[in-house]
């Protein structure tokens, strides 16, 4: 768990109230509503985290998405791991998985990076993994998300936050992630920030409860001058498992997203309950069918972010933006106890 709720119950840490410890957060309305191509009313996409995926539990989900015209983003590990992972799954070294991924790519799905394998990698291994990705899929990854177990993750753990928010995060997590992630620290054996800057356009950071991700983070994709090795950051909507995902695309939330003309980037793990016992989760299937019938723009994450930049221009985070965005995420984490 991200925050240790048992520690609060036992009185080992002060009992903070997320409603009072963090200021009310309303991001600057830096961007007006984005016009979507071909007069579409809203945009929707998915970034699928590859954790725990195998040959059985995820392909049927993509078959279903493809049948309903939802073209999204699938992350991968290009290299086979050398260690036993805490959180693992298939990599691109598995021949059947690799062929399936290439088929997905040919159908228009974006292949993204989830670090180069499921455990910590030194700089040389990260470079080799990026080269392997390029060789397999014909280009460097446009989008990526850090993997929880990789200490070379870039600007991760307490480095996602600044000032008092970083100190509060470390207090609440008992310093578990203080200085743990070092992919951005030049001179570290884990450093690969220069590779990231040269080869990756968009990196995922904050996750929010709102279905309209663009409303939660209207400045995305944004550059943060305090974290210069990432070209642009993007936010996402909390949909980590089938329960969270279906909650986020309930009928009422779908309708609100459409009314607002917004954009949802759902972050999920399709290995987490979407396909079990030989069938898709029926609630997921029904809600996706309903969503697909709407007049939405269903494209991969990188395509969506490219469009926003083309319309809005490149945005550099201000200090005020940064403070508000970090408080908003920290409040969400304190309330949910989530990890991502």
C-alpha positions in Angstrom: 0.0 0.0 0.0 1.1 3.5 -0.6 0.0 4.8 2.8 0.0 2.5 5.7 -3.6 2.7 7.1 -2.7 0.3 9.9 -0.1 2.8 11.1 -2.8 5.4 11.4 -5.0 3.1 13.5 -2.2 2.2 15.8 -1.2 5.9 16.3 2.3 5.4 14.9 1.8 8.4 12.6 -0.2 11.6 13.1 -3.8 11.3 11.9 -4.0 13.7 9.0 -7.3 14.8 7.4 -6.8 15.2 3.7 -9.6 17.7 3.6 -7.7 20.1 5.9 -4.0 19.4 5.5 -4.0 20.2 1.8 -5.3 23.4 0.3 -8.3 23.3 -1.9 -7.1 22.5 -5.4 -8.4 24.0 -8.6 -5.9 24.0 -11.4 -5.5 27.1 -13.5 -7.8 27.0 -16.5 -4.9 27.2 -18.8 -6.6 25.4 -21.7 -10.1 25.8 -23.1 -12.0 22.8 -24.3 -10.1 21.1 -27.1 -11.8 20.6 -30.5 -11.6 17.0 -31.5 -11.1 15.8 -35.1 -14.0 15.3 -37.4 -16.4 17.0 -35.0 -16.1 14.2 -32.4 -17.7 15.1 -29.0 -15.0 13.8 -26.7 -11.8 11.7 -26.6 -11.2 8.4 -24.8 -8.1 6.1 -24.6 -6.5 3.6 -22.3 -2.9 3.1 -21.2 -2.6 -0.6 -20.3 0.1 -1.4 -17.7 1.6 -4.8 -18.6 1.9 -6.1 -15.0 0.9 -9.8 -14.5 -0.2 -10.2 -18.1 0.1 -13.7 -19.7 -1.1 -15.4 -22.9 -4.6 -16.0 -21.6 -5.8 -13.1 -19.5 -5.4 -10.1 -21.8 -5.7 -10.9 -25.5 -9.5 -11.4 -25.3 -9.8 -7.9 -23.9 -8.0 -6.5 -26.9 -10.2 -8.6 -29.3 -13.2 -7.0 -27.7 -11.8 -3.4 -27.8 -10.9 -3.9 -31.5 -14.3 -5.2 -32.4 -15.8 -2.0 -30.9 -13.4 0.4 -32.5 -11.4 1.3 -29.4 -7.7 1.7 -30.5 -5.6 2.3 -27.4 -2.1 1.9 -25.9 -0.4 -1.3 -24.7 2.8 -1.1 -22.6 5.6 -3.8 -22.8 8.9 -4.9 -21.3 11.2 -5.4 -24.3 13.8 -7.5 -22.3 13.5 -10.7 -20.4 14.3 -10.2 -16.8 17.3 -11.7 -15.0 15.7 -11.7 -11.6 12.5 -13.0 -10.0 10.2 -10.0 -9.9 7.8 -8.9 -7.3 5.5 -7.9 -10.1 6.2 -9.6 -13.4 4.5 -11.0 -16.6 5.3 -11.7 -20.2 8.1 -9.8 -22.0 8.9 -9.3 -25.6 11.3 -12.2 -25.4 8.3 -14.6 -25.4 7.8 -15.5 -29.0 4.0 -15.8 -28.9 3.6 -12.6 -27.0 5.9 -10.8 -29.4 4.0 -11.9 -32.4 0.7 -10.9 -30.7 2.1 -7.5 -29.9 3.2 -7.0 -33.5 -0.3 -7.9 -34.6 -1.8 -5.3 -32.3 0.6 -2.7 -33.6 -0.5 -3.5 -37.2 -4.1 -2.9 -36.1 -3.1 0.6 -35.0 -2.5 0.0 -31.3 0.3 2.0 -29.8 3.1 0.0 -28.1 4.5 1.9 -25.1 7.3 1.3 -22.6 7.0 0.2 -19.0 10.7 0.4 -18.2 12.8 -2.1 -20.2 12.0 -5.1 -17.9 10.3 -5.9 -14.7 13.2 -5.3 -12.3 15.8 -2.6 -11.8 18.1 -2.0 -14.8 21.5 -0.4 -14.9 22.1 2.3 -17.5 23.6 -0.1 -20.1 20.7 -2.5 -19.8 18.2 0.4 -20.2 20.0 1.5 -23.4 19.9 -2.0 -24.7 16.2 -2.3 -23.9 15.4 0.9 -25.8 17.4 -0.4 -28.7 15.5 -3.7 -28.6 12.2 -1.8 -28.5 13.2 0.2 -31.5 14.3 -2.9 -33.4 11.0 -4.8 -32.6 8.5 -2.0 -33.2 10.3 0.2 -35.7 10.6 3.4 -33.6 11.4 4.5 -30.1 8.4 4.5 -27.7 6.4 7.7 -27.8 4.8 7.1 -24.4 5.9 5.3 -21.2 5.0 4.7 -17.6 7.4 3.9 -14.8 7.2 0.4 -13.3 6.8 0.3 -9.5 9.7 -2.1 -8.9 12.3 -0.4 -11.0 14.7 1.9 -9.1 15.8 3.5 -12.4 12.2 4.9 -12.7 12.6 8.6 -13.6 11.4 11.3 -11.1 9.5 8.7 -9.2 8.6 8.2 -5.5 9.2 11.3 -3.5 10.7 13.0 -6.6 7.3 13.3 -8.1 6.7 16.1 -5.5 8.3 19.3 -4.4 8.8 21.2 -1.2 6.4 20.6 1.7 4.5 18.1 -0.4 7.6 15.9 -0.8 8.2 16.1 3.0 4.6 15.2 3.7 4.7 12.3 1.2 7.9 10.9 2.9 6.3 11.2 6.3 3.2 9.3 5.3 5.2 6.6 3.5 7.7 6.4 6.3 10.5 7.4 3.9 10.0 4.1 2.0 10.5 5.9 -1.3 12.8 8.7 -0.2 15.6 8.9 -2.7 14.9 5.4 -3.9 14.4 6.1 -7.6 17.5 7.4 -9.4 16.9 7.3 -13.1 17.2 11.1 -13.3 20.4 11.5 -11.2 23.4 12.0 -13.4 26.4 9.9 -12.3 24.2 7.2 -10.8 24.6 3.7 -12.3 20.9 3.8 -12.8 20.9 7.2 -14.7 19.2 7.2 -18.1 17.6 10.7 -18.2 19.5 11.6 -21.3 18.1 8.6 -23.1 14.6 9.5 -22.0 15.1 13.1 -23.2 16.3 11.9 -26.6 14.0 9.0 -27.2 10.6 9.3 -25.4 8.1 12.1 -25.9 5.5 11.5 -23.1 5.8 10.1 -19.6 2.9 9.4 -17.3 2.8 10.9 -13.8 -0.2 11.9 -11.8 -3.4 9.8 -11.6 -6.7 11.4 -10.6 -10.2 10.2 -9.8 -12.0 12.3 -12.5 -13.0 10.5 -15.6 -12.3 13.7 -17.6 -8.5 13.6 -17.3 -8.1 16.8 -19.2 -10.4 18.6 -16.7 -8.3 17.2 -13.8 -5.1 18.3 -15.5 -5.9 21.0 -18.1 -2.2 21.8 -18.7 -1.3 18.4 -20.0 0.9 17.5 -21.8 3.3 19.8 -20.0 7.0 20.2 -19.6 8.3 20.7 -16.0 11.5 22.7 -15.9 12.3 21.2 -12.5 12.3 17.7 -14.1 14.1 18.5 -17.4 14.9 14.9 -18.6 11.2 14.3 -19.4 10.0 16.2 -22.5 6.3 16.1 -21.6 4.2 14.7 -18.7 0.7 13.4 -19.0 -1.9 12.6 -16.3 -4.4 9.7 -16.3 -7.6 8.5 -14.7 -7.7 6.0 -11.9 -8.8 2.6 -13.4 -6.2 0.2 -11.9 -8.4 -2.9 -11.9 -11.8 -3.9 -13.3 -13.7 -2.4 -10.4 -12.0 1.0 -10.6 -12.2 1.0 -14.4 -15.9 0.3 -14.5 -16.6 2.8 -11.8 -14.8 5.5 -13.8 -16.8 4.7 -17.0 -20.2 4.3 -15.4 -23.1 5.5 -17.5 -23.3 8.8 -15.6 -19.6 9.4 -16.0 -19.6 8.6 -19.7 -22.4 11.1 -20.2 -20.6 13.8 -18.2 -17.4 13.2 -20.3 -19.4 13.6 -23.4 -21.2 16.8 -22.2 -17.9 18.3 -21.1 -16.3 17.6 -24.4 -13.3 16.2 -22.4 -10.6 13.6 -22.8 -10.1 10.5 -20.6 -6.7 8.7 -20.5 -7.6 5.6 -18.4 -4.7 3.9 -16.7 -5.4 0.3 -16.0 -4.0 -3.3 -15.7 -6.0 -5.5 -18.1 -4.7 -8.5 -16.2 -6.6 -7.4 -13.1 -10.0 -9.1 -13.4 -11.1 -8.0 -16.9 -11.1 -11.6 -18.2 -11.6 -14.5 -15.8 -13.0 -18.0 -16.1 -13.2 -17.8 -19.8 -15.2 -14.7 -20.1 -15.0 -10.9 -20.0 -16.3 -9.1 -17.0 -19.9 -8.5 -18.0 -20.1 -5.0 -16.5 -16.9 -4.0 -18.4 -18.3 -5.4 -21.6 -21.6 -3.6 -21.3 -20.1 -0.2 -20.4 -17.5 -0.4 -23.3 -20.3 -1.2 -25.8 -22.2 1.8 -24.6 -19.1 4.0 -24.7 -18.2 2.8 -28.2 -21.6 3.7 -29.5 -21.1 7.4 -28.6 -19.5 9.9 -30.9 -16.1 9.7 -29.4 -12.6 9.9 -30.7 -10.9 6.6 -29.8 -7.2 6.8 -30.4 -4.0 5.8 -28.7 -2.5 7.9 -25.9 0.3 9.3 -28.0 -2.1 10.4 -30.8 -4.3 12.1 -28.3 -1.5 14.0 -26.7 0.0 15.0 -30.1 -3.4 16.5 -31.0 -3.7 18.5 -27.8 -0.2 19.9 -28.4 -1.0 20.7 -32.0 -4.1 22.7 -30.9 -2.8 24.2 -27.7 0.9 24.5 -28.3 3.6 23.3 -25.9 3.1 24.2 -22.2 5.7 24.7 -19.5 4.4 24.2 -15.9 4.4 27.3 -13.8 5.2 27.2 -10.1 1.6 27.8 -9.2 0.5 25.0 -11.6 3.0 22.6 -10.0 1.9 23.4 -6.5 -1.8 22.9 -7.3 -1.2 19.7 -9.4 0.9 18.1 -6.6 -1.5 19.0 -3.9 -4.4 17.6 -5.9 -2.6 14.3 -6.5 -1.4 14.0 -2.9 -5.0 14.5 -1.6 -6.2 11.8 -4.0 -3.5 9.4 -2.7 -4.3 10.2 1.0 -7.9 9.5 0.3 -7.5 6.4 -1.7 -4.4 4.8 -0.2 -3.4 3.8 -3.8 0.0 3.1 -5.1 0.2 4.6 -8.6 
